[in-house]
Amino acid sequence: MARSSTLNPPETHQLLRGEVLAARRVTPHMLRVTVGGGDLADGFVPRGADQWFRLFVPRPGQDALHLPSGVDLKGYARYLTMPESRRPLLRNYTVRATRPGEIDIDLVAHGALGPGTVSAAGWAARCEVGSPMALLDEGVTFAADGTQDWTLVVAEESGLPAALGVLAALPADARGVAFLEVPTAEDVQPVDAPAHVEVRWLHRDDPHAVPGALALRTVAAATLPPGRPYAFVVGEQALTQGVRRHLVAQGVAKSDIAFCGYWKHGARPAR
Ligand SMILES: Cc1cc2nc3c(=O)[nH]c(=O)nc-3n(C[C@H](O)[C@H](O)[C@H](O)COP(=O)(O)OP(=O)(O)OC[C@H]3O[C@@H](n4cnc5c(N)ncnc54)[C@H](O)[C@@H]3O)c2cc1C
């Protein structure tokens, strides 16, 4: 996971096995995988806001999901030394929605998605009902304490599940503004946000533009509401670092900014 602000992990860490219940494309650039069953049926605790987790899925060609024995640092070290023929793919995702026994995960459909592609996006595009998976709940990072005057939410599409979860969790009398960048107008999703939180969708409409650059430019040029904000900024690393830098320069306290670089443009994929 890239650089981040406060973390609020769950009290117990447990790997929960489950399987794919359904998979579909919800917008041109977003794949939704619904998981459940197994340990997830009654072992998963929904926490709302930007609850995130580590997702374990088989790599292409693996006929089963082999999990590390343990989720502490030693377990992670054992995971890294598993032979690639057995080691599952491990990536970070956000809970998009929950229903009894079911969790929706929205994964950005980026890059190549065809057979043999070693990525979570490729897994989401190819997985079938019954495909095995597992997750490790990592809790919530959104931590506004209610003393701020308004809320700022900024994300590109990888942070859309977190941004929409945070907006849905705000109190009904919350005030604020959200800048949500997506590849095209067709990638806009329904929003559940308080009446006085203005949601501004930004469409890149350029397949070659770096995700997050438009949101950064827009926030930097915007006239933001007066008063003390709590900012939640997630997505591509240059976006999150750029918005944080801008807000700090405007006098916002670092402790009032929750930010997390979810991925880095141009970086080599984690193995
Ligand atoms: C706390 C947390 C929560 C997250 N929640 C979500 C979520 O709910 N939905 C979601 O889609 N992502 C989410 N992410 C981001 C996700 O973990 C990364 O995008 C991850 O790299 C995707 O894995 P992959 O295997 O598909 O691609 P990788 O194999 O990791 O990367 C392959 C290549 O694609 C590039 N890349 C990675 N992600 C993107 C992208 N979104 N757009 C364009 N290029 C990309 C990389 O730079 C790399 O060059 C979250 C990250 C964190 C830390």
Ligand as a Chemical Component Dictionary entry (heavy atoms), coordinates in Angstrom:
data_LIG
# 
_chem_comp.id                   LIG 
_chem_comp.type                 NON-POLYMER 
_chem_comp.pdbx_formal_charge   0 
_chem_comp.three_letter_code    LIG 
# 
loop_
_chem_comp_atom.comp_id 
_chem_comp_atom.atom_id 
_chem_comp_atom.alt_atom_id 
_chem_comp_atom.type_symbol 
_chem_comp_atom.charge 
_chem_comp_atom.model_Cartn_x 
_chem_comp_atom.model_Cartn_y 
_chem_comp_atom.model_Cartn_z 
_chem_comp_atom.pdbx_ordinal 
LIG C1  C1  C 0 -6.624  0.944  0.534   1  
LIG C2  C2  C 0 -6.797  0.725  -0.968  2  
LIG C3  C3  C 0 -8.054  0.536  -1.492  3  
LIG C4  C4  C 0 -8.229  0.355  -2.875  4  
LIG N1  N1  N 0 -9.495  0.157  -3.372  5  
LIG C5  C5  C 0 -9.657  -0.033 -4.702  6  
LIG C6  C6  C 0 -10.963 -0.287 -5.250  7  
LIG O1  O1  O 0 -11.964 -0.409 -4.516  8  
LIG N2  N2  N 0 -11.082 -0.445 -6.603  9  
LIG C7  C7  C 0 -9.979  -0.360 -7.435  10 
LIG O2  O2  O 0 -10.132 -0.520 -8.658  11 
LIG N3  N3  N 0 -8.738  -0.131 -6.940  12 
LIG C8  C8  C 0 -8.565  0.015  -5.600  13 
LIG N4  N4  N 0 -7.305  0.212  -5.095  14 
LIG C9  C9  C 0 -6.184  0.317  -6.041  15 
LIG C10 C10 C 0 -5.663  -1.080 -6.465  16 
LIG O3  O3  O 0 -5.158  -1.784 -5.335  17 
LIG C11 C11 C 0 -4.531  -0.864 -7.468  18 
LIG O4  O4  O 0 -5.003  -0.180 -8.598  19 
LIG C12 C12 C 0 -3.899  -2.182 -7.900  20 
LIG O5  O5  O 0 -2.620  -1.892 -8.434  21 
LIG C13 C13 C 0 -4.720  -2.944 -8.924  22 
LIG O6  O6  O 0 -4.110  -4.197 -9.091  23 
LIG P1  P1  P 0 -3.970  -4.921 -10.496 24 
LIG O7  O7  O 0 -3.453  -6.287 -10.159 25 
LIG O8  O8  O 0 -5.237  -4.806 -11.271 26 
LIG O9  O9  O 0 -2.862  -4.094 -11.250 27 
LIG P2  P2  P 0 -1.272  -4.180 -10.979 28 
LIG O10 O10 O 0 -0.740  -5.498 -11.397 29 
LIG O11 O11 O 0 -1.026  -3.764 -9.538  30 
LIG O12 O12 O 0 -0.705  -3.017 -11.891 31 
LIG C14 C14 C 0 -0.433  -3.231 -13.286 32 
LIG C15 C15 C 0 -0.155  -1.898 -13.952 33 
LIG O13 O13 O 0 -1.349  -1.136 -13.984 34 
LIG C16 C16 C 0 -1.182  0.125  -13.348 35 
LIG N5  N5  N 0 -2.418  0.382  -12.595 36 
LIG C17 C17 C 0 -2.775  -0.089 -11.390 37 
LIG N6  N6  N 0 -3.987  0.357  -11.050 38 
LIG C18 C18 C 0 -4.427  1.127  -12.061 39 
LIG C19 C19 C 0 -5.611  1.856  -12.297 40 
LIG N7  N7  N 0 -6.623  1.911  -11.414 41 
LIG N8  N8  N 0 -5.740  2.544  -13.462 42 
LIG C20 C20 C 0 -4.734  2.519  -14.392 43 
LIG N9  N9  N 0 -3.566  1.837  -14.219 44 
LIG C21 C21 C 0 -3.433  1.146  -13.063 45 
LIG C22 C22 C 0 0.044   -0.023 -12.458 46 
LIG O14 O14 O 0 0.714   1.231  -12.319 47 
LIG C23 C23 C 0 0.876   -1.030 -13.209 48 
LIG O15 O15 O 0 1.710   -0.398 -14.158 49 
LIG C24 C24 C 0 -7.113  0.376  -3.723  50 
LIG C25 C25 C 0 -5.823  0.546  -3.175  51 
LIG C26 C26 C 0 -5.677  0.727  -1.814  52 
LIG C27 C27 C 0 -4.277  0.910  -1.240  53 
# 
loop_
_chem_comp_bond.comp_id 
_chem_comp_bond.atom_id_1 
_chem_comp_bond.atom_id_2 
_chem_comp_bond.value_order 
_chem_comp_bond.pdbx_ordinal 
LIG C1  C2  SING 1  
LIG C2  C3  SING 2  
LIG C2  C26 DOUB 3  
LIG C3  C4  DOUB 4  
LIG C4  N1  SING 5  
LIG C4  C24 SING 6  
LIG N1  C5  DOUB 7  
LIG C5  C6  SING 8  
LIG C5  C8  SING 9  
LIG C6  O1  DOUB 10 
LIG C6  N2  SING 11 
LIG N2  C7  SING 12 
LIG C7  O2  DOUB 13 
LIG C7  N3  SING 14 
LIG N3  C8  DOUB 15 
LIG C8  N4  SING 16 
LIG N4  C9  SING 17 
LIG N4  C24 SING 18 
LIG C9  C10 SING 19 
LIG C10 O3  SING 20 
LIG C10 C11 SING 21 
LIG C11 O4  SING 22 
LIG C11 C12 SING 23 
LIG C12 O5  SING 24 
LIG C12 C13 SING 25 
LIG C13 O6  SING 26 
LIG O6  P1  SING 27 
LIG P1  O7  DOUB 28 
LIG P1  O8  SING 29 
LIG P1  O9  SING 30 
LIG O9  P2  SING 31 
LIG P2  O10 DOUB 32 
LIG P2  O11 SING 33 
LIG P2  O12 SING 34 
LIG O12 C14 SING 35 
LIG C14 C15 SING 36 
LIG C15 O13 SING 37 
LIG C15 C23 SING 38 
LIG O13 C16 SING 39 
LIG C16 N5  SING 40 
LIG C16 C22 SING 41 
LIG N5  C17 SING 42 
LIG N5  C21 SING 43 
LIG C17 N6  DOUB 44 
LIG N6  C18 SING 45 
LIG C18 C19 SING 46 
LIG C18 C21 DOUB 47 
LIG C19 N7  SING 48 
LIG C19 N8  DOUB 49 
LIG N8  C20 SING 50 
LIG C20 N9  DOUB 51 
LIG N9  C21 SING 52 
LIG C22 O14 SING 53 
LIG C22 C23 SING 54 
LIG C23 O15 SING 55 
LIG C24 C25 DOUB 56 
LIG C25 C26 SING 57 
LIG C26 C27 SING 58 
# 
